Amino acid sequence: MPRSYFDDVRRLHLFAKMSQDSFDTLMRGSYVQNFPPQIDMIHEGETSDFLHVVLSGAVELYSSWSNRETTMAIVRPISTFILAATIKNAPYLMSARTVEKSRIALIPSQDVRAAFDDDSDFARAIVTELAQCYRAVVKSQKDIKLRTSLERLANYIVRQHVREGGANEFDLPFEKRTLSSLLGMTPENLSRAFKNLVPYGVTVDGRRIRIEDLNILKAFAKPDPLIDDRAS
């Protein structure tokens, strides 16, 4: 891996406190690869050969069964996937493909496991990361099981409003087909849900979202940090 990328990887909480020797060993066997959009990088069921770090672009994690497919998550810089399979030396439970042109660092899984055994600070960071991933899964399950599709969409828009720095007008970060799958909806249901949010102060034009009255939207959505704060 070119040294110019080391600082980007080092900034991740996962690698921030590990010893310099351990970090240098990890980077020695790693490399960076550029992927065009809509390229499959891994497939569920395959052996976890690498830990992936998204340096730029976006990656969709998805799963398939019996000719059905669903989006599990969208990964953006700078973050890793799929850490659990790497640590357990187990098959991937999800597939991954690029949403847009992406630059990915690939770190050999065997080197990650060796550093986990040798570097206590790195091991603690991995446990923290996996705990965070578990909490995110629980919150996602609560979102899907406790809310209607309209409530899920409303809360997604509120969360996106926060991610966009409080902007009341922004573009969806990916196409609506991906959004509907991420929210556990069909594209047709998503289209109807957008229309049903108009009375709550939301209008949509293509991928452009406009929040006319945030207070009305939040009164309907009832955002809850125990579901919607995905960073804690």
Backbone bond lengths (Angstrom), bond angles and torsions (degrees), N, CA, C in turn:
res aa  C-N    CA-C-N  psi(-1)  N-CA   C-N-CA  omega(-1)  CA-C   N-CA-C  phi
1 M - - - 1.468 - - 1.532 109.17 -
2 P 1.360 118.80 130.97 1.463 120.81 176.13 1.526 111.32 -57.53
3 R 1.311 117.03 138.40 1.462 121.08 -177.40 1.525 112.15 -61.21
4 S 1.324 117.34 -20.22 1.468 120.31 -179.49 1.526 111.62 -63.22
5 Y 1.351 117.52 -20.19 1.462 120.73 179.50 1.520 113.02 -93.86
6 F 1.329 117.85 -8.82 1.454 120.45 -174.84 1.523 112.19 -58.76
7 D 1.330 116.30 -43.60 1.470 119.72 -176.91 1.520 111.48 -63.47
8 D 1.339 117.08 -36.63 1.464 119.98 178.92 1.528 110.63 -63.11
9 V 1.316 116.49 -44.86 1.462 120.43 179.75 1.524 110.28 -67.63
10 R 1.324 116.34 -41.53 1.459 121.53 -176.69 1.519 111.84 -62.95
11 R 1.333 118.02 -27.60 1.464 121.35 -178.95 1.519 113.16 -69.88
12 L 1.325 117.48 -20.83 1.461 120.29 177.25 1.520 109.76 -63.37
13 H 1.337 115.94 138.70 1.465 120.85 178.09 1.525 110.87 -52.67
14 L 1.320 117.10 -34.74 1.456 122.23 -176.77 1.531 111.87 -59.59
15 F 1.316 116.85 -35.85 1.461 120.75 -173.95 1.532 113.30 -109.93
16 A 1.320 117.68 -3.50 1.466 120.53 -168.84 1.523 114.09 -64.58
17 K 1.343 117.75 -36.27 1.462 120.10 -172.47 1.525 114.04 -107.22
18 M 1.307 118.14 0.35 1.462 119.49 178.94 1.519 109.66 -70.22
19 S 1.315 116.85 156.73 1.463 120.48 -177.75 1.521 110.47 -64.11
20 Q 1.330 115.09 154.68 1.460 119.37 -179.95 1.523 111.10 -62.86
21 D 1.330 117.01 -37.76 1.466 120.19 179.65 1.532 110.96 -62.96
22 S 1.348 115.67 -44.31 1.464 118.88 179.25 1.521 110.98 -64.21
23 F 1.340 116.23 -42.11 1.460 120.00 179.72 1.523 111.07 -63.15
24 D 1.333 116.65 -44.94 1.464 120.30 -179.97 1.529 111.04 -61.59
25 T 1.341 116.41 -37.56 1.464 119.89 178.20 1.519 111.20 -64.64
26 L 1.334 116.61 -41.94 1.465 120.76 177.49 1.526 110.97 -61.16
27 M 1.317 116.47 -45.67 1.452 120.49 -175.91 1.530 112.26 -70.05
28 R 1.334 116.42 -25.26 1.460 120.48 -176.76 1.526 111.30 -61.90
29 G 1.330 116.58 -36.98 1.456 119.23 -179.34 1.517 114.23 -97.21
30 S 1.323 117.46 6.83 1.471 121.96 -175.27 1.518 111.07 -97.51
31 Y 1.315 115.06 161.81 1.459 119.69 174.68 1.521 110.03 -149.27
32 V 1.316 116.05 165.26 1.465 123.34 -178.97 1.517 108.94 -114.11
33 Q 1.327 115.96 136.70 1.453 120.99 179.98 1.525 109.77 -133.47
34 N 1.317 116.17 140.21 1.461 121.83 176.05 1.522 109.61 -96.83
35 F 1.337 115.67 134.77 1.461 121.71 -178.58 1.524 109.11 -122.15
36 P 1.322 118.43 135.46 1.464 120.48 171.93 1.528 110.57 -73.27
37 P 1.336 117.87 171.73 1.473 119.58 178.89 1.518 112.96 -63.82
38 Q 1.333 114.67 151.63 1.469 123.47 173.44 1.532 112.74 61.04
39 I 1.329 115.64 38.98 1.460 121.12 175.74 1.527 109.09 -107.98
40 D 1.326 116.14 126.47 1.463 120.42 175.54 1.522 109.05 -74.95
41 M 1.342 115.00 128.24 1.468 120.09 -179.54 1.513 111.95 -103.67
42 I 1.324 117.71 -38.66 1.453 121.94 177.11 1.519 108.51 -139.81
43 H 1.333 115.92 159.17 1.457 120.88 178.83 1.523 109.26 -128.44
44 E 1.339 115.37 139.67 1.455 119.11 179.71 1.527 109.34 -57.99
45 G 1.329 114.56 141.91 1.457 120.44 -176.89 1.513 113.53 95.87
46 E 1.340 117.43 -20.00 1.461 120.82 177.62 1.524 110.94 -75.02
47 T 1.326 116.10 157.47 1.457 121.54 175.98 1.523 110.03 -70.36
48 S 1.323 115.41 142.08 1.459 120.19 -179.63 1.521 109.69 -81.39
49 D 1.321 116.88 95.81 1.464 121.54 -179.12 1.525 112.75 -88.13
50 F 1.343 116.27 -26.34 1.455 120.01 -175.66 1.530 110.79 -138.26
51 L 1.329 114.51 148.30 1.461 120.83 162.82 1.521 106.42 -91.20
52 H 1.329 116.89 129.75 1.463 121.98 -176.14 1.525 110.43 -101.62
53 V 1.314 115.95 137.36 1.465 122.54 175.98 1.521 108.07 -121.13
54 V 1.320 116.82 119.69 1.459 121.48 179.24 1.530 108.37 -81.05
55 L 1.334 116.62 112.36 1.460 121.83 -179.76 1.525 111.94 -92.74
56 S 1.323 116.47 -32.09 1.467 121.34 175.40 1.522 108.25 -156.35
57 G 1.341 115.93 158.85 1.456 120.68 -178.96 1.516 112.07 90.05
58 A 1.321 116.69 -148.50 1.469 122.20 -178.76 1.526 108.93 -157.98
59 V 1.329 115.44 145.98 1.465 121.90 -177.95 1.522 108.87 -128.14
60 E 1.324 115.72 133.78 1.466 122.06 176.01 1.524 109.39 -96.71
61 L 1.323 116.78 125.00 1.455 122.00 171.04 1.522 107.76 -94.52
62 Y 1.323 117.16 127.59 1.451 120.17 -175.43 1.525 110.02 -143.03
63 S 1.325 115.41 165.62 1.453 121.05 179.98 1.526 109.39 -139.52
64 S 1.326 115.07 154.03 1.471 120.56 -177.75 1.518 109.90 -132.53
65 W 1.325 115.15 149.82 1.466 122.33 174.33 1.512 109.34 -160.53
66 S 1.315 116.77 129.08 1.459 122.72 174.09 1.536 111.76 49.88
67 N 1.325 115.60 52.76 1.468 123.21 178.48 1.524 113.33 63.55
68 R 1.335 116.97 19.03 1.462 121.38 174.14 1.519 108.56 -116.17
69 E 1.321 115.35 151.11 1.463 120.21 -177.82 1.519 109.34 -140.49
70 T 1.330 116.29 143.21 1.459 120.38 178.49 1.517 110.53 -141.59
71 T 1.313 115.67 145.31 1.455 121.64 175.35 1.524 109.23 -82.25
72 M 1.328 116.64 130.19 1.453 121.91 -179.76 1.528 112.09 -96.89
73 A 1.333 116.88 -38.65 1.465 120.46 -178.26 1.516 108.94 -167.31
74 I 1.326 115.30 159.57 1.454 122.79 171.14 1.524 107.38 -115.31
75 V 1.320 117.05 125.19 1.469 122.25 -176.99 1.519 108.75 -106.10
76 R 1.343 115.65 128.29 1.463 121.69 -179.49 1.523 110.07 -122.51
77 P 1.341 116.96 163.94 1.474 120.27 -176.85 1.521 112.19 -63.88
78 I 1.283 118.41 155.39 1.452 123.71 -19.09 1.513 105.96 -99.66
79 S 1.324 117.59 119.53 1.458 120.98 -176.44 1.516 109.47 -155.40
80 T 1.355 115.13 167.76 1.455 120.65 -175.86 1.522 112.01 -108.07
81 F 1.309 115.99 162.51 1.466 124.52 166.02 1.528 106.37 -157.33
82 I 1.287 124.32 154.69 1.455 127.99 -21.56 1.526 104.03 -103.93
83 L 1.331 117.46 107.45 1.460 123.32 -168.66 1.529 112.63 -66.50
84 A 1.337 118.05 -41.32 1.467 120.73 -174.97 1.523 111.64 -59.70
85 A 1.330 117.49 -43.08 1.467 120.44 179.89 1.522 110.81 -64.16
86 T 1.327 116.79 -36.14 1.460 121.09 178.57 1.523 111.20 -63.99
87 I 1.325 116.76 -48.05 1.461 120.61 -176.78 1.529 111.27 -68.34
88 K 1.325 117.67 -39.17 1.470 121.19 -177.95 1.526 112.42 -82.74
89 N 1.328 117.20 -7.49 1.465 120.85 -173.90 1.527 109.40 53.47
90 A 1.317 114.70 46.99 1.468 122.40 -174.54 1.532 109.78 -119.32
91 P 1.330 117.69 163.57 1.472 120.33 178.16 1.532 111.19 -64.34
92 Y 1.323 115.14 151.32 1.460 120.64 174.54 1.526 109.83 -63.33
93 L 1.332 116.85 137.96 1.461 121.40 174.13 1.528 111.52 -93.47
94 M 1.336 116.52 -8.61 1.461 121.34 179.22 1.521 109.66 -136.60
95 S 1.309 115.11 156.67 1.458 121.88 171.07 1.519 108.75 -96.57
96 A 1.321 115.87 166.13 1.472 120.13 -179.97 1.517 110.01 -141.60
97 R 1.335 115.20 137.10 1.465 120.52 174.30 1.519 108.59 -142.12
98 T 1.304 115.77 154.68 1.453 120.54 -179.85 1.523 110.55 -74.24
99 V 1.321 115.73 140.55 1.463 121.83 173.51 1.522 109.62 -87.46
100 E 1.311 115.30 -35.51 1.466 123.03 179.17 1.521 107.79 -143.78
101 K 1.318 117.10 177.25 1.460 119.81 177.33 1.524 109.16 -54.85
102 S 1.338 116.42 127.52 1.462 120.46 -171.60 1.521 111.07 -136.17
103 R 1.319 114.02 148.69 1.470 121.24 174.07 1.526 107.26 -113.22
104 I 1.328 116.26 122.12 1.459 122.11 -172.69 1.527 109.50 -123.24
105 A 1.335 115.80 132.30 1.459 121.29 170.23 1.514 108.77 -92.22
106 L 1.314 116.79 135.01 1.460 122.43 -179.48 1.534 108.72 -116.35
107 I 1.321 115.70 118.55 1.459 122.53 -177.97 1.524 107.64 -111.96
108 P 1.329 118.65 122.49 1.473 120.24 -177.68 1.524 112.61 -54.32
109 S 1.318 116.10 130.99 1.462 120.78 -176.29 1.527 111.77 -61.44
110 Q 1.321 117.28 -37.43 1.466 119.48 -179.07 1.524 110.97 -63.80
111 D 1.347 117.40 -32.59 1.460 120.43 177.58 1.532 110.63 -72.11
112 V 1.337 116.60 -36.07 1.466 120.15 177.09 1.523 109.70 -64.01
113 R 1.320 117.34 -43.79 1.467 120.31 179.92 1.525 111.38 -65.68
114 A 1.327 117.30 -37.28 1.464 120.11 177.85 1.521 110.72 -64.96
115 A 1.340 116.91 -41.51 1.470 120.25 178.35 1.520 110.95 -66.93
116 F 1.330 116.68 -34.88 1.470 120.93 176.23 1.525 110.65 -59.58
117 D 1.339 117.00 -40.79 1.464 121.62 179.86 1.525 112.36 -71.55
118 D 1.340 116.94 -32.07 1.468 120.70 -170.11 1.522 114.17 -98.49
119 D 1.319 118.27 -24.31 1.466 121.38 -171.31 1.531 108.85 -118.97
120 S 1.324 117.28 107.50 1.468 121.12 -175.20 1.526 112.02 -65.83
121 D 1.332 117.91 -35.84 1.468 119.90 178.69 1.527 110.77 -65.54
122 F 1.317 116.41 -39.67 1.458 120.63 177.01 1.524 110.38 -65.82
123 A 1.338 116.90 -41.06 1.466 120.85 179.30 1.521 111.03 -61.61
124 R 1.347 117.01 -43.11 1.468 119.98 178.42 1.526 110.93 -64.01
125 A 1.332 116.68 -38.60 1.465 120.25 178.91 1.526 110.79 -64.75
126 I 1.328 117.72 -37.91 1.461 121.41 178.31 1.526 110.72 -65.87
127 V 1.337 116.74 -43.38 1.467 120.00 177.85 1.531 110.24 -60.14
128 T 1.329 116.57 -43.18 1.466 120.62 178.30 1.525 111.43 -62.31
129 E 1.330 116.24 -42.63 1.467 120.92 179.45 1.532 111.35 -63.31
130 L 1.313 116.17 -44.33 1.464 119.88 179.96 1.526 111.24 -66.95
131 A 1.344 116.49 -36.46 1.465 119.51 175.99 1.521 110.71 -63.53
132 Q 1.332 116.60 -39.94 1.458 120.92 178.10 1.535 110.47 -64.19
133 C 1.327 116.39 -41.73 1.463 120.04 177.93 1.521 111.17 -62.55
134 Y 1.327 117.19 -41.30 1.464 121.17 178.40 1.521 110.64 -61.35
135 R 1.343 116.71 -45.34 1.462 120.07 179.91 1.534 110.92 -63.13
136 A 1.316 116.53 -37.79 1.465 120.12 178.41 1.525 111.05 -63.65
137 V 1.345 116.83 -38.98 1.461 120.71 178.07 1.524 110.63 -64.71
138 V 1.341 117.28 -42.43 1.464 120.88 178.84 1.532 110.13 -61.26
139 K 1.330 116.88 -44.59 1.459 120.12 -179.47 1.520 111.31 -64.73
140 S 1.330 116.29 -38.59 1.465 119.81 177.48 1.521 111.27 -64.08
141 Q 1.333 116.70 -40.27 1.460 120.87 177.95 1.534 111.12 -65.14
142 K 1.310 116.61 -40.73 1.472 119.95 177.07 1.530 110.36 -62.66
143 D 1.315 116.87 -40.83 1.460 121.59 179.22 1.529 110.25 -59.23
144 I 1.329 116.34 -46.22 1.461 121.34 -176.38 1.529 111.74 -72.96
145 K 1.336 117.82 -40.65 1.456 121.41 -172.49 1.525 113.97 -84.85
146 L 1.335 117.67 -25.73 1.462 120.53 -174.89 1.527 114.06 -101.97
147 R 1.319 117.70 -12.70 1.460 120.44 -174.44 1.520 111.50 -119.53
148 T 1.319 115.08 151.58 1.457 120.33 171.56 1.522 108.67 -73.59
149 S 1.320 116.29 166.35 1.462 120.15 179.30 1.530 110.85 -60.84
150 L 1.338 117.30 -37.06 1.461 120.20 179.28 1.530 110.69 -66.33
151 E 1.321 116.73 -39.99 1.464 120.46 178.44 1.531 111.11 -67.38
152 R 1.330 117.08 -37.02 1.470 119.92 177.74 1.515 110.69 -63.59
153 L 1.340 117.11 -43.95 1.456 120.20 179.26 1.528 110.69 -64.90
154 A 1.323 117.25 -42.98 1.466 120.30 -179.97 1.521 110.93 -60.09
155 N 1.323 116.85 -43.77 1.456 119.69 -179.63 1.522 111.86 -71.41
156 Y 1.340 117.73 -32.73 1.465 119.43 173.90 1.530 110.08 -60.43
157 I 1.324 117.34 -43.75 1.467 120.79 -179.58 1.527 110.52 -64.69
158 V 1.332 117.27 -38.85 1.466 119.94 177.12 1.529 110.09 -63.74
159 R 1.332 117.63 -43.59 1.465 120.32 178.53 1.516 111.13 -63.57
160 Q 1.333 116.61 -40.08 1.458 119.81 179.92 1.525 110.52 -66.98
161 H 1.320 116.92 -36.03 1.470 122.07 174.91 1.531 109.88 -56.32
162 V 1.332 116.93 -42.84 1.474 121.03 178.68 1.525 110.21 -67.54
163 R 1.343 117.71 -44.84 1.467 121.32 -179.84 1.532 111.48 -60.82
164 E 1.337 116.42 -30.94 1.462 120.77 -178.78 1.525 111.58 -86.58
165 G 1.339 116.53 17.05 1.456 120.21 175.75 1.515 114.04 75.31
166 G 1.332 117.04 24.93 1.453 120.71 179.30 1.518 114.03 88.22
167 A 1.330 117.24 9.55 1.470 120.15 179.62 1.520 110.43 -68.84
168 N 1.320 116.47 137.81 1.460 121.40 177.41 1.523 112.80 -91.48
169 E 1.314 116.49 0.72 1.461 121.58 176.81 1.522 107.91 -141.40
170 F 1.328 117.11 126.24 1.462 121.04 -177.18 1.522 109.06 -160.39
171 D 1.321 115.16 165.82 1.461 121.32 177.06 1.524 109.55 -96.85
172 L 1.323 116.43 142.65 1.458 120.08 171.60 1.528 108.68 -59.90
173 P 1.333 118.23 139.26 1.470 119.98 -175.86 1.522 113.90 -74.79
174 F 1.323 118.39 -8.16 1.454 121.66 178.43 1.517 108.51 -154.85
175 E 1.322 117.14 173.51 1.462 120.52 -173.39 1.526 111.02 -69.38
176 K 1.335 115.27 159.65 1.465 120.63 -174.85 1.522 112.43 -65.14
177 R 1.321 118.48 -30.37 1.460 120.40 177.92 1.528 110.39 -59.35
178 T 1.329 115.77 -42.87 1.462 120.54 179.01 1.520 110.54 -67.39
179 L 1.336 116.67 -41.13 1.461 120.32 179.38 1.527 111.08 -62.14
180 S 1.327 117.59 -43.44 1.465 119.99 -178.95 1.520 110.56 -61.89
181 S 1.336 117.28 -41.19 1.459 120.76 178.66 1.525 111.19 -66.51
182 L 1.319 116.55 -40.86 1.464 121.18 179.49 1.521 111.18 -61.60
183 L 1.331 116.97 -35.35 1.458 121.73 -178.67 1.524 113.14 -91.39
184 G 1.343 117.31 5.03 1.461 120.16 178.95 1.511 113.42 71.29
185 M 1.336 116.58 38.36 1.458 122.03 -177.89 1.529 109.33 -129.47
186 T 1.330 116.17 162.04 1.460 120.20 169.34 1.530 108.04 -85.19
187 P 1.326 118.35 158.52 1.463 120.07 176.14 1.525 112.92 -56.52
188 E 1.343 116.29 -35.44 1.465 119.98 179.57 1.532 110.67 -66.79
189 N 1.329 116.35 -42.16 1.464 120.01 178.06 1.514 111.39 -65.25
190 L 1.333 116.60 -36.65 1.467 119.79 178.06 1.522 110.66 -63.73
191 S 1.331 116.75 -42.37 1.459 120.53 179.23 1.525 110.75 -60.93
192 R 1.341 116.75 -43.65 1.469 120.34 178.55 1.531 110.77 -66.35
193 A 1.330 116.18 -37.37 1.466 119.87 -179.02 1.525 110.71 -64.50
194 F 1.317 116.95 -41.20 1.471 119.23 177.50 1.535 110.41 -59.65
195 K 1.337 117.41 -42.08 1.463 120.53 178.55 1.522 111.02 -64.61
196 N 1.333 116.03 -36.66 1.460 119.77 -178.96 1.525 113.33 -74.55
197 L 1.334 117.27 -12.17 1.462 120.41 176.85 1.525 112.76 -88.08
198 V 1.322 117.04 -7.82 1.472 119.51 -180.00 1.533 111.64 -56.82
199 P 1.347 120.35 -44.03 1.470 119.50 178.10 1.534 113.52 -63.59
200 Y 1.342 116.41 -16.17 1.462 120.19 -179.62 1.533 111.95 -101.50
201 G 1.332 114.89 18.47 1.459 119.29 170.84 1.506 115.49 86.36
202 V 1.338 118.36 26.38 1.459 121.37 178.94 1.526 109.50 -123.02
203 T 1.318 116.48 129.88 1.458 121.06 173.09 1.518 108.47 -125.14
204 V 1.337 116.05 151.73 1.458 120.87 -177.07 1.516 109.15 -134.87
205 D 1.325 115.48 138.92 1.463 122.68 177.06 1.523 106.88 -136.35
206 G 1.345 116.07 99.72 1.452 119.32 -172.89 1.519 109.29 66.47
207 R 1.339 116.43 -121.51 1.466 120.54 176.97 1.529 111.88 -97.77
208 R 1.340 116.42 4.19 1.457 120.92 -178.07 1.529 109.99 -88.00
209 I 1.325 116.76 123.57 1.461 122.87 179.86 1.526 108.91 -108.59
210 R 1.321 115.48 134.58 1.468 120.07 176.98 1.521 108.65 -127.61
211 I 1.323 116.11 125.39 1.462 121.89 176.69 1.523 107.75 -98.22
212 E 1.314 115.82 109.64 1.454 120.62 -177.28 1.532 111.40 -77.52
213 D 1.326 116.58 -36.30 1.467 120.59 -178.93 1.529 108.03 -145.52
214 L 1.333 115.84 101.15 1.452 120.92 -176.55 1.533 112.08 -63.95
215 N 1.320 116.87 -36.03 1.465 119.90 -178.44 1.523 112.06 -63.60
216 I 1.336 116.08 -41.41 1.462 119.91 178.23 1.526 110.21 -65.32
217 L 1.338 116.18 -42.54 1.469 119.94 -179.89 1.527 110.77 -62.92
218 K 1.319 117.33 -45.32 1.466 120.48 -178.21 1.531 111.66 -68.77
219 A 1.322 116.72 -32.41 1.464 119.65 177.25 1.523 110.35 -63.42
220 F 1.334 116.89 -34.96 1.464 120.31 176.72 1.527 111.40 -78.25
221 A 1.333 117.04 -44.63 1.463 121.24 -173.28 1.527 112.21 -70.53
222 K 1.336 116.58 -34.84 1.472 121.13 -176.80 1.534 111.39 52.65
223 P 1.339 118.19 58.15 1.467 119.87 179.97 1.518 111.59 -58.05
224 D 1.323 115.30 143.10 1.460 122.93 -175.68 1.526 107.77 -130.73
225 P 1.339 118.85 122.49 1.474 119.79 -179.48 1.518 113.32 -59.84
226 L 1.335 118.36 -24.42 1.464 120.73 178.65 1.524 112.26 -76.85
227 I 1.327 115.69 -2.96 1.473 120.98 172.84 1.516 110.07 -122.87
228 D 1.308 117.45 -43.31 1.465 121.27 -166.60 1.526 115.34 -96.62
229 D 1.323 118.13 -15.33 1.461 119.73 176.33 1.519 107.84 -85.11
230 R 1.317 116.89 91.91 1.469 121.27 -174.23 1.524 112.48 -80.59
231 A 1.346 117.53 -2.56 1.468 120.50 -177.92 1.517 112.83 -97.81
232 S 1.345 118.14 -0.37 1.473 118.99 -175.91 1.528 110.98 -118.99
